[in-house]
Structure formats: structure tokens, C-alpha cells
């Protein structure tokens, strides 16, 4: 690929996920030309640049957005900066890949999406699980009718260990920082919108999480517009590793995706038959999906194609998360239309 045909990018935020994207853009995606990074922690940005051979470290994101040679930006900064950066990037005529969520305030999200549409730039949100090969296969089976009409979808998503309580205090809680991926997956897999959410949960792992105002264990019932019923199970601690499973059951059968393992070996002995534990972290479980989502972002820019994960795809899971929070607070099913009406009125 010639230098002229490569997509020029800057990266904002060199934390854990920012470093992963930087490595992919520099070493595994020939279509990308990552030229500059920045972070509030200058040492972090410099270390990322040194590791990946990135030519420049910018003083801040404004320097990156002012660079006319850059076609796109990858936003991996803290959540509370996303909306402002996306709007500024759109005004600068740059395509944007942004980690989820855009924002938690629906009116603010709508202003961001309006700015993106007005500027005519591409916005892709980082719901990477859509690009996982297992979940892609489930979506194909549903879309092509292999299992008939979907009746139920069951999503299990459990982390190996809770995040720091300091993170939980500013994350928005389990529904916005964890279940939001499952809300997106539910829409993606079934291809229908969710109309109602009924959530319950508790604090079963660490009392400090409850003291921070959050849950560490949750179950959510979803009612889809097409009649499908969904169940999402979340836990912030599965002692056996990162637990990511999905089943869709339909009129002609079912399709399931299990956990990923570091190997396919099984050990048999007098004490029983077993295998090694599943992959223990999302960076291991979803490495390929992170690579594939970025490859599709670059392809969409190059071909002037639609966003693989649009701003609407970013907005709806936030509505679902807010409905889940309300459901727990009021111990009742909550229709998404209620949350939309409140969002419209501020």
C-alpha cells in the first residue's frame, strides 16, 4: 500500500486501551499511518510513542485536531472528555473512532451526533464485541433464519475481578460501564430494538462496591419489539476467569457461543476430566475483535462507507442502561420510551 493511500491518524489517550489501539495501528494494520499521540500524562504518551515508533507526541488533543495532515482521530481518553473531543474533531473535519460511551446525558449525545452529521464525518463507537467471530456467527444464524424465529437470547458476561472502587465511583455504575456492552450485543444479535428493561441486582462480592452506590451482581430481563425475550447476567467476579457466553434459541433450533480458552487440550485422569481455565481478561479474549473493529473503521474511511457502529448504536445502549438503573431503583419494568421522554425534556 502506498503512503498516499494510507489513512493518517492521531490517537488521544494512551491508557490500557489506547496502547492496544496504537500497537494495532502501527504494527498490524497496513492501511493506517499513526503519526501522533497525546495523553494528560506526558510520560505515558511518550512511552507509547517510543514502544510503537510513533513520530510525535502532542501537547494535548487540540494540537492533534489542528493538524491538517491528519484524516482521523482515535479517542481513548476518559469518558467525560468524549463529547467535547468528538465535536471538536467533527468541526475540524476529522473522522472519529471513539471508545464507549459518548456521554451519559442523552441531550448531550444528541448534540454530538448533530455536530457529526453536520460536518459529514464518520463516527464509529468502540463496541468491539460485535466483531468477535463467535458473535458474528450467531448474528449470521439469526439474520439468515438458521434457527428460525428468535424466541430467547441469553447473554452471560462476568469479569474475573472487580475494578478498583475508585473507578466504580466515576464510571456511572455497572449498567453503564459493563452491561452496556451486553445491551449493544442484544440489539446486534437479534436485530430488533429493546422496548422494556427489568433489572435487579445486589452486592454479593465486595461491600465497598455497595458503599460506592453500585451493584456487583445483576440480572436484566429485556423485551424486544419483535417479541424476543432476553436475559443478561452480569457479575464483577468469576473466580474461574472471563466468562463470556451467548445463546439464541429459536423456532428451528439454537446457537451457542462458549468461552475462549488458551488451548484446546483436555486432561483425563483417575480424578476426573478437565481443561485449563478460560482466558482471564478482556484484552486476551477480544484481541482480534479490537483489531477487526479498527480495520473496518479504516475501510469505511477509505471507501466512504457507513459506520460499522454508528452514533445511534452508541446512544441506544445508554438509554437501556439508564432504564436498568431506574428499574433497580423503583423495582419495576421500565420502558425505554420513559427514558427518551425524560431525555427530551432535559
Buried (B, 14 or more C-beta within 10 A) or exposed (E): EEEEEBBBBBBBBBBEBBBBBBBBBBEEBEBBBBBBBBBBEBEBBBBBBEEBEBEBBBEEBBBBBEBEEBBBBBBBBEBEBBBBBBBBBBBBEBBBBBBBBBBBBBEBBBBBBEBBEEBEBBBBBBBBBBBBEBBBEBBEBBEEEBBBEBBBBBBBBBBBBBEEEEEBBEBBBBBBBBBBBBBBBBBBBBEBEBBBBBBBBEBBBBEBBBEBEBBBBBBBBBBBEEEBBBBBBBBBBBEEBBBBBBBBBBEEEBBEBEBBEEEEEEEEEEEEEEEEBBBBEBBEBBBEBBBBBBBBBBEBBEEEEEBBBBBEBBBBBBBBBBBBBBBBEEEEBBBBEBBBEEBEEE
